[in-house]
């Protein structure tokens, strides 16, 4: 397997979309990350991780009042 680790920052109110095709997870370094995939919405706080659903478009948002930094880790078979 190969791992790809990317670091992202989002200002308050910022968001980005990610198309998920390989297993991956997000580790939040600072702030609170809100993820939504269809009708499913979750919030992940600093020092926590969450896996993302496969074969879907995921929106990642910073709905907090502080900066958000997170790692997106992809696992490629």
N, C-alpha and C positions, 0 to 999 in steps of 0.2 A: 504494500500500500504506500501511497504518497500522501503527505500532508501539505496543505498550503495554509499559511496563517497570514491574515491581513488585519491591519489595525485601521479603525475608522473613528472619526470624531464627528459629532453632530452638535451644532449650536441649539439653543432652546428653540423649539418649534420646527427644527430640521427633520427631514426624513429622506430615506433612500429605499429603492426597491431592489430586490435580489431574486433572481430566478434560481430555484433550488433543484439541481439535478443529481447531485451526489450527496451522500450522508454528510451532515455537518452540524456544528453547534456554535453558539455564541457564548463568549465569556465576557461579562461586563466588568470593566476596570473601574469606572467612575460614573456615577449618576444612575438613572433608571431607564432601561430600554423597554419600549412598548413594541411588541411585534403583533402583526395581524396577517392571517392567511385565511381569506374568505371571511366567515363569521367568527372564527376563533381569534381571540385577543388574549395576550398574556403580557405581564409586566415582570421584568427581571431586574433585581437590584444589584448594586456593586458587590463583587466577590462571589457571584453566583453564575451558573451556566444553564443554558437551555438548549435542547436540540430543536432543529427546525424541520417541518414536514417536507417530505420529498415530493418532487414533481408538481410544484406549485410556485406561485409568485408570492413572496413575503415582503410586507412593508415594515420597515424598521423606523421608529419615530422617537424623538426626544420630546416628550410632553412635559418634562420637568422644568424647573427654574434654574438649573445648573447645567454646566457642560456635561456631555456624555462621551465616554470613550469605551470602545469594546473591541474584542478580537473576534473575527469570523474564521473558524477553522473548518476547512473542507478535507474530507477523506476520500481519496481517489483510489479505487481498486486497481 
